[in-house]
Amino acid sequence: MENSINKINSLKIDNNIINSNSKPGTWDKELDFDKTYNLFINDINKIRTNPRKYKKDIKGLTYLIIALFQLRNGCRISEAIEGIILICKNKDNINWTKPIEVSVKIEKTKKTTIYRELYFPSNITKEDIELITSCVLDLENSKKPRMRIYQWLKNHYGINTHSLRYAFITKFAEMNASPQLIAKITGHVNLNHLITYTQEKSANKMLRELELHINK
C-alpha cells in the first residue's frame, strides 16, 4: 500500500510551486505563497485521512506543520520550531476555538531580547498536535533540528526553509505593504536588504504587467 509520504513526493512537480524565474544559488526560489500554502494543506490532509500512519508519516506531518507555520508567519525556521514546541507543551491549556498566538524570541537579535508574535494556522487541529507532539519533542532534543527540516523539504519538494520566508515577504509586497511594516512582522534587522528585495519584486511585477496597462 502506497504511503502518504510517497504521494506527497509525487506532487512536487505537478503543483509547480517554484517560479521558473527563480535564481540559482540563492535562498529565494520564487515560491508562490498561495500555491505552497494550499499544497501543504492538501498534503497534510492526505496524511490525516490515511488509516495506517507509519513513523515516517508522522515525521512528514510534523515537518509539514512546522513548514506551514513558518510560511504563515514569514518567520525563521528556528522561530517556527520554538513556537510549535510551546504549542505542543501547552496544548491542553489552549482554547482551540480561538486564534492561537505564541510569542517567540527573534533569532537575529543578540544585543537585546526581542520577541515577536506567531499565529498558528487555523487549519491545524488539536488532534494534529496530539499526533505530532512526541516527534516535536524529539526534534527539540535532537542535533541541528533546522537542518533536518531543511533536508526533508529539499528531498520532498525541492525547496528550502528560507524560501518560505521569502514567499511570505513577496506576498506582503504584492499586497502593497511597506518594507518597514514587513520588517516589523518578520523581525528583519537589516531594513536595507528588505527594501532592495521588495523594490526588485515590485519593479519586476510592474514590468511583467506593463502590457495590461497599454491603451488599445
C-alpha positions as CSV (number, residue, x, y, z in Angstrom):
1,M,0.0,0.0,0.0
2,E,1.5,3.3,-1.1
3,N,2.0,5.5,2.0
4,S,1.2,9.3,2.1
5,I,4.8,10.5,2.0
6,N,5.2,8.9,-1.4
7,K,2.1,10.6,-2.5
8,I,3.5,13.9,-1.3
9,N,6.6,13.4,-3.3
10,S,4.7,12.7,-6.5
11,L,3.1,16.2,-6.2
12,K,6.3,18.1,-6.2
13,I,6.4,19.0,-9.9
14,D,2.7,18.9,-10.7
15,N,1.9,21.7,-8.3
16,N,4.5,24.0,-9.8
17,I,5.1,26.0,-6.7
18,I,8.6,27.1,-7.9
19,N,8.6,30.0,-10.3
20,S,10.6,29.5,-13.4
21,N,12.3,32.8,-12.7
22,S,14.0,31.6,-9.5
23,K,17.6,32.5,-9.3
24,P,20.1,29.5,-9.0
25,G,22.4,29.7,-6.0
26,T,20.1,31.9,-3.9
27,W,17.7,31.2,-1.0
28,D,14.9,32.7,-2.9
29,K,13.1,30.1,-5.0
30,E,10.3,32.5,-6.1
31,L,7.7,30.3,-4.4
32,D,4.1,31.2,-5.0
33,F,2.8,31.8,-1.5
34,D,-0.8,30.7,-2.2
35,K,0.1,27.5,-4.1
36,T,2.6,26.5,-1.5
37,Y,0.2,27.1,1.4
38,N,-2.5,25.1,-0.3
39,L,-0.1,22.3,-1.3
40,F,1.0,21.9,2.3
41,I,-2.6,21.8,3.5
42,N,-3.6,19.2,0.9
43,D,-0.6,17.0,1.8
44,I,-1.4,17.3,5.5
45,N,-5.0,16.2,4.7
46,K,-3.6,13.2,2.8
47,I,-1.7,12.1,5.8
48,R,-4.7,12.7,8.1
49,T,-7.0,10.5,6.0
50,N,-4.5,7.7,5.7
51,P,-5.9,5.0,8.1
52,R,-2.4,3.5,8.5
53,K,0.2,6.0,9.7
54,Y,3.8,4.8,9.9
55,K,6.6,6.6,11.7
56,K,7.7,8.4,8.6
57,D,4.1,9.6,8.0
58,I,4.1,11.2,11.5
59,K,7.5,12.7,10.8
60,G,6.2,14.1,7.5
61,L,3.2,15.5,9.2
62,T,5.4,17.2,11.8
63,Y,7.7,18.8,9.3
64,L,4.8,19.9,7.1
65,I,3.0,21.6,10.0
66,I,6.2,23.3,11.0
67,A,6.8,24.5,7.4
68,L,3.2,25.7,7.2
69,F,3.7,27.6,10.5
70,Q,6.8,29.2,9.1
71,L,5.1,30.1,5.8
72,R,2.1,31.5,7.6
73,N,4.2,33.9,9.6
74,G,7.3,34.6,7.4
75,C,9.5,33.7,10.4
76,R,12.8,31.9,10.5
77,I,12.6,28.1,10.8
78,S,14.1,28.2,14.3
79,E,11.3,30.5,15.4
80,A,8.7,28.2,13.9
81,I,10.2,25.2,15.8
82,E,10.3,27.2,19.0
83,G,6.6,28.1,18.5
84,I,5.5,24.6,17.7
85,I,7.3,23.3,20.8
86,L,5.4,25.8,23.0
87,I,2.1,24.8,21.5
88,C,2.8,21.1,22.0
89,K,3.8,21.6,25.6
90,N,0.7,23.7,26.3
91,K,-1.8,22.0,24.1
92,D,-4.2,21.1,26.9
93,N,-4.3,24.7,28.2
94,I,-5.1,26.2,24.8
95,N,-8.5,27.3,23.7
96,W,-8.7,25.7,20.3
97,T,-11.9,27.5,19.3
98,K,-10.0,30.8,19.1
99,P,-6.9,32.0,17.1
100,I,-3.7,30.7,18.7
101,E,-0.9,33.1,19.2
102,V,2.6,32.4,20.6
103,S,5.5,34.7,21.5
104,V,9.0,33.6,20.4
105,K,12.4,35.3,20.6
106,I,13.7,36.7,17.3
107,E,16.8,34.8,16.4
108,K,19.0,37.5,15.0
109,T,18.8,39.9,17.9
110,K,21.9,39.3,20.1
111,K,22.3,42.6,22.0
112,T,18.7,42.9,23.1
113,T,16.0,40.3,23.6
114,I,13.1,41.0,21.2
115,Y,10.0,38.8,20.9
116,R,7.5,38.5,18.0
117,E,4.1,37.0,17.8
118,L,3.4,34.0,15.7
119,Y,-0.1,32.9,14.7
120,F,-0.8,29.2,14.3
121,P,-2.6,28.1,11.1
122,S,-6.3,27.7,11.8
123,N,-6.3,24.6,9.6
124,I,-4.3,22.6,12.2
125,T,-6.2,21.0,15.0
126,K,-5.5,19.8,18.5
127,E,-5.8,16.3,17.1
128,D,-2.9,17.0,14.7
129,I,-0.8,18.4,17.6
130,E,-1.5,15.4,19.7
131,L,-0.3,13.2,16.9
132,I,3.0,15.0,16.4
133,T,3.9,16.0,19.9
134,S,6.2,13.1,20.5
135,C,8.0,13.8,17.2
136,V,8.3,17.6,18.0
137,L,9.8,16.9,21.5
138,D,12.3,14.5,19.9
139,L,13.1,17.3,17.5
140,E,13.7,19.7,20.4
141,N,16.3,17.3,21.9
142,S,18.0,16.5,18.6
143,K,21.1,17.9,17.0
144,K,20.6,20.5,14.2
145,P,16.7,20.3,14.1
146,R,16.7,23.1,11.5
147,M,18.8,21.0,9.1
148,R,16.5,18.0,9.5
149,I,13.5,20.0,8.3
150,Y,15.6,21.8,5.6
151,Q,16.8,18.4,4.2
152,W,13.3,16.9,4.3
153,L,11.7,19.8,2.4
154,K,14.6,19.7,-0.1
155,N,14.1,16.0,-0.7
156,H,10.3,16.1,-0.9
157,Y,9.6,19.5,-2.5
158,G,12.9,20.7,-3.9
159,I,12.7,23.9,-1.7
160,N,14.5,25.2,1.3
161,T,13.1,26.6,4.6
162,H,14.3,30.1,3.9
163,S,12.4,30.2,0.6
164,L,9.2,30.0,2.7
165,R,10.2,33.3,4.4
166,Y,10.8,34.9,1.0
167,A,7.4,33.7,-0.2
168,F,5.7,35.5,2.7
169,I,7.7,38.7,2.0
170,T,6.7,38.6,-1.6
171,K,3.1,38.0,-0.7
172,F,3.0,41.1,1.5
173,A,4.9,43.2,-1.0
174,E,2.3,42.3,-3.6
175,M,-0.3,43.5,-1.1
176,N,1.5,46.9,-1.1
177,A,2.7,46.6,2.4
178,S,5.7,48.9,3.1
179,P,9.2,47.4,3.7
180,Q,9.0,48.9,7.2
181,L,5.8,47.0,8.0
182,I,7.1,43.8,6.6
183,A,10.3,44.1,8.6
184,K,8.3,44.7,11.7
185,I,6.4,41.4,11.1
186,T,9.3,39.3,10.0
187,G,11.8,40.6,12.5
188,H,14.3,41.8,9.9
189,V,17.2,43.7,11.4
190,N,18.7,44.9,8.1
191,L,16.0,47.1,6.6
192,N,18.2,48.0,3.6
193,H,18.2,44.4,2.4
194,L,14.5,44.1,2.7
195,I,13.9,47.4,0.8
196,T,16.1,46.3,-2.0
197,Y,14.3,42.9,-2.2
198,T,10.8,44.3,-2.2
199,Q,11.6,47.0,-4.6
200,E,13.0,44.5,-7.0
201,K,9.8,42.4,-6.7
202,S,7.7,45.5,-7.3
203,A,9.7,46.5,-10.3
204,N,9.6,43.1,-11.9
205,K,5.8,42.9,-11.3
206,M,5.3,46.3,-13.0
207,L,7.5,45.3,-15.9
208,R,5.7,42.0,-16.3
209,E,2.2,43.5,-16.2
210,L,3.0,46.6,-18.3
211,E,1.0,45.4,-21.4
212,L,-2.1,45.2,-19.3
213,H,-2.0,49.0,-18.9
214,I,-1.4,49.9,-22.5
215,N,-4.3,51.7,-24.1
216,K,-5.6,49.8,-27.1
